[in-house]
Structure formats: structure tokens, C-alpha cells
Amino acid sequence: MTLIAMLLGAGVAAGILLIVSGLTPTEPPAHTARWRLSRPDTIRVAGALAAAAAAGLLTRWPVGALLTGAATWLLPRVMGGDRAHKRAMARTDAVASFCEMLRDNLAAAAGLEQAVLAAADVAPQPIAAEVRLLAADLRSGLRLPDALARFRTTMNDPIADLVVAALYQAAHRQASRLTDLLTTLADIARRATTVRLRVVAARARVRTSARVITVTTLAMAVALAILNRDYLTPYSTLLGQLILL
């Protein structure tokens, strides 16, 4: 029975880790060779270590300290909103607006480089930094294809890749129907935003259920620790720590 209890505990722990991993938003990998913690992550690491130390001192449970530190690190992402998905949605919508700006500038008989430079002054906020960098490259004398290649790397977005491909072909072949193509790409970006909205709505129901389960479980654990410590006494043994883990 002890072995079965340990296996069941390990299975439950693995299941919880998989659920948390699936619900935690992820961002595309950055194009950098070095890894370092951002300031918010540094604060979260410090908070997790402090919480783990406090739990270890209060409970004298090594596993309790480990679980408290892990919970402090993971819970803000699980309990918070899907910020990464919303940020990606805002960028996709901004790419659509950028396409429409380029189309309107080209329709006013501007050249391709002039259209990009004009759009950079009023670029949508989610991609304003990338578009201004593209314009700065052009003003510094960089050829349009090379500037577009750098813009594509900086954006790191599949919809933006389509826009760059269209502009790249226009720069090389002087495409006569670029304005129509930009209109089509703007429509594609808008549809992608609509799909992302549906995904966010579907995720919201799952995340709400996860929040309810998490809060209920934590409230029960805290209530037992405060109101009925004798019930948790068996966990103070080595076997109890293994089962808790």
C-alpha cells in the first residue's frame, strides 16, 4: 500500500505539472545567444525563494518548501490573464493596419521606399519600434531587400513574413498589383486576429476552471495547516514527505 500511495502521489504531481505547463502562455524564442533573467523574472525568482524559505521554516518540510517555491513561481502565470496571446493578437492587428497604410501610400503614387518611410511616422504602437527601425535602415542607405530581411527577423511573426515576402518581390520585380496584394494580406491578418479571439475565449473557460480548483485546493491546505495541524502530522516523517512529493 505504501508503494501504491507513492506511485499515485507521483502520478498526481506529474499530472499537475503537465496541466500547469499547458496553461502557461509561451512566447516565441528570442534570437539571442545569451540567456538572462529579465527584471520581472528576477523579482519572481526572489519571491519564490523567499516563500520557499518561509515555508521550510514554518513547516520543517523540505518538500513543502519545494512545492511552495514552485507554486509562487507558477501561480501568477496560471492565475493571470493570457498576456502573451493578447500581445500576439495586437501585433497581428497592427500588421494589418501597416499593410493598409502601405497600400494607401502606394495608391497616392508614392514609391515603395517612400511608402514605408511615410508609414513609419504613424505606425501602429504594437509594431512601431520595428517599423521605425526599418525606416532608419532605409534612411541610412541600406538597400530595401536587406532592410526587409532585418525587419522580418525583428518582427518574428508569420503574418509579417507574408508582408515582407510581398514587399521583397515588389522591390525586385516591380509588382504592378502590390496594392491589391496588400489588401489581401490585411484581410488575412484581420481573420487571424478573429481566430485568436476565439482561441482566447475558449481558453478563458479552461483557465477559470483551473483558477477555481487551484484556489480551493490552496484554501483547504492553509485551513488544515492553521486549524488542524494534527491532521498533517504524518507528513512530517520521511515516508510522509515522499508521499507529499
C-alpha positions, 0 to 999 in steps of 0.5 A, spaced: 500 500 500 505 504 501 508 503 494 501 504 491 500 511 495 507 513 492 506 511 485 499 515 485 502 521 489 507 521 483 502 520 478 498 526 481 504 531 481 506 529 474 499 530 472 499 537 475 505 539 472 503 537 465 496 541 466 500 547 469 505 547 463 499 547 458 496 553 461 502 557 461 502 562 455 509 561 451 512 566 447 516 565 441 524 564 442 528 570 442 534 570 437 539 571 442 545 567 444 545 569 451 540 567 456 538 572 462 533 573 467 529 579 465 527 584 471 520 581 472 523 574 472 528 576 477 523 579 482 519 572 481 525 568 482 526 572 489 519 571 491 519 564 490 525 563 494 523 567 499 516 563 500 520 557 499 524 559 505 518 561 509 515 555 508 521 550 510 521 554 516 514 554 518 513 547 516 520 543 517 518 540 510 523 540 505 518 538 500 513 543 502 518 548 501 519 545 494 512 545 492 511 552 495 517 555 491 514 552 485 507 554 486 509 562 487 513 561 481 507 558 477 501 561 480 501 568 477 502 565 470 496 560 471 492 565 475 493 571 470 490 573 464 493 570 457 498 576 456 502 573 451 496 571 446 493 578 447 500 581 445 500 576 439 493 578 437 495 586 437 501 585 433 497 581 428 492 587 428 497 592 427 500 588 421 494 589 418 493 596 419 501 597 416 499 593 410 493 598 409 497 604 410 502 601 405 497 600 400 494 607 401 501 610 400 502 606 394 495 608 391 497 616 392 503 614 387 508 614 392 514 609 391 515 603 395 521 606 399 517 612 400 511 608 402 514 605 408 518 611 410 511 615 410 508 609 414 513 609 419 511 616 422 504 613 424 505 606 425 501 602 429 504 602 437 504 594 437 509 594 431 512 601 431 519 600 434 520 595 428 517 599 423 521 605 425 527 601 425 526 599 418 525 606 416 532 608 419 535 602 415 532 605 409 534 612 411 541 610 412 542 607 405 541 600 406 538 597 400 530 595 401 531 587 400 536 587 406 532 592 410 526 587 409 530 581 411 532 585 418 525 587 419 522 580 418 527 577 423 525 583 428 518 582 427 518 574 428 511 573 426 508 569 420 503 574 418 509 579 417 513 574 413 507 574 408 508 582 408 515 582 407 515 576 402 510 581 398 514 587 399 521 583 397 518 581 390 515 588 389 522 591 390 525 586 385 520 585 380 516 591 380 509 588 382 504 592 378 498 589 383 502 590 390 496 594 392 491 589 391 496 584 394 496 588 400 489 588 401 489 581 401 494 580 406 490 585 411 484 581 410 488 575 412 491 578 418 484 581 420 481 573 420 487 571 424 486 576 429 478 573 429 481 566 430 485 568 436 479 571 439 476 565 439 482 561 441 482 566 447 475 565 449 475 558 449 481 558 453 478 563 458 473 557 460 479 552 461 483 557 465 477 559 470 476 552 471 483 551 473 483 558 477 477 555 481 480 548 483 487 551 484 484 556 489 480 551 493 485 546 493 490 552 496 484 554 501 483 547 504 491 546 505 492 553 509 485 551 513 488 544 515 495 547 516 492 553 521 486 549 524 488 542 524 495 541 524 494 534 527 491 532 521 498 533 517 502 530 522 504 524 518 507 528 513 512 530 517 516 523 517 520 521 511 515 516 508 510 522 509 514 527 505 515 522 499 508 521 499 507 529 499 512 529 493 
